[in-house]
Amino acid sequence: MMRQKSSYVLQADRLLPTLTVRETLTYMAYLKLPGHFKPSDINRKVQTVITDMGLNHVAENRIGGAIVRGVSGGEKRRITIGVQLLKDPDILLLDEPTSGLDAFTAHHLVQSLADLAHKGKLVIMSIHQPRSDIFRLLDKIAILTIGQLAFLGRPDQMVPYFTSVGYSCPVNQNPCDIYIDLTSVDRRTPDQEVKTLKRAKKLCAAFTNNEIYTEILKRITFGLSQYDSEETQGTVERVSKSPSYPRTFNCLLNRMNIHVWRNRGDCLGRFIFLPFFIPFIIMFLGRLGLNQESIQDRLGVIYQASQVPPYMGIVNGVALYPALRDLFYREYQDGLYSTLTFLGVYYVHCLPFNIISSLVFSGILYWSVGLNPDLVSFGCFILVVVMLSQIGEMVTVSIMGVFRNIQLASNATTLIFSASGVVASGLLRTIENMPTVLQWASYIAVHKYSTAILVGNEFHGLKFTCPEQAAEQCMMKGDNFINTYYPHALEHMTRNFIILGGYSTAVFILAFIVMKIRGIPTLH
């Protein structure tokens, strides 16, 4: 019930820099408001919040970030508060809303909060060392120390109360500064800590024996009894219906897509990072023939085709996922959607980008170097590249669930795929010649199955030329090469594709399990 009646504004702003103010609030409205709200209702609600928070002049401006300039820090604070006002909560809780703001911006922010309070909302905020002009805007002030109340009352009651217990306020001084310092515990030295702790306990005890405290306690008790009576009689509003799953999924997907499209560098990178390797591969290997040397060259192409896609998945994941993950942490705490929904949306979001970049990469590389001209073989090549790209990105997501440090997660994921390619592909050393423990380890590595598909796909049906003087030492048929170095690759082609598909599902499940076990970090 408390979650339905209240909203909590964190100290830090977690907003996507590529969205406009109106878009940010609109997407959040689709996630927060009940399912029966129509688009026109949502638009009206968003406009009301924009007006109430004084954001009309920046409504169509982008939020901005460290690189691209956007709205000011104070306006970001107003947007963050506006997000929590979309559900029209009765109680608004704020953690140091003026932190990091200049004096002018802080004053106007608190003035906006005071206006909300005077319209009927209960606004509770924590604040340290408020200026005198902010002090005068507050209806009630509570001073907490050692987990207890040292004072709670109207601003005009503060000085008389503390004067009555022996601590007057010097002339022309801010009472909040004086009395917050007075009730604080100084832990710089043991003697100071003992002295100030004793004073703090004395002040707390004095307040609990004061008539101000007694009167407030009576009012709170009466208010709770009234609420319990209304709840018993069924007059308290019950939990409203949440938005439908399709609406939530579609909203998150659209927001992710817009975020990437607006971030031109990252969006372009998603399309060109993988094809960027093509010129280097072509310059290194050239056009493949059908001589004996082309066997090794084809293995080189296969090695690049199986190693590069996962690495590009890592690059894309590291570049784009953290900002979305941080926003998810905040929205998950608000109860807007589940971990499974977030990961499902991200999986669907990145799949089209991986498909398009893989098509460009495969289409140019395959025909430029002269791989097996069979169209079915070409289709299998594309499918393997797509699946490796998707697996690479989702493994990165999984590892970033373990290591929240981006660089550490990137290094760990790179190490995993490097080991997989070395141990399981059989392209650098045949698996049969490896130590037994590595042979067993290769069965859980994705490159064992992707390489078997690519080798069987490429060498099946090929015939190689051979000089007459070396006919006995030559590999004349591609199928002979498959049977020698990748036995059963052709018979297990379907099985290996199924295993790759299983990997795609398994890394998604792994990401979910890791995030559930690791939990949501404490946000500030």
Secondary structure, DSSP 8 states (H G I E B T S, - for coil): -HHHHEEEE-SS----TTSBHHHHHHHHHHHHS-TT--HHHHHHHHHHHHHHTT-GGGTTSB---SSS--S-HHHHHHHHHHHHHTT--SEEEEE-TTTT--HHHHHHHHHHHHHHHHTT-EEEEE-SS--HHHHTT-S-EEEEETTEEEEEE-HHHHHHHHHHTT----TTS-HHHHHHHHHS---SSHHHHHHHHHHHHHHHHHHHTSHHHHHHHHHHHHHHHHHHHHHHHT-S--------HHHHHHHHHHHHHHHHHHSHHHHHHHHHTTGGGHHHHHHHH-S--SSTHHHHHHHHHHHHHHHHHHHHHHHHHHHHHHHHHHHHHHHHHTTSS-HHHHHHHHHHHHHHHHHHHHHHHHHHHHHHHT----HHHHHHHHHHHHHHHHHHHHHHHHHHHH--SHHHHHHHHHHHHHHHHHHHSSSSS-GGGS-HHHHHHGGG-HHHHHHHHHHHHHHTT-B----GGGGGG---BHHHHHHHHSTTTTTTHHHHHHHHHHHHHHHHHHHHHHHHHH------
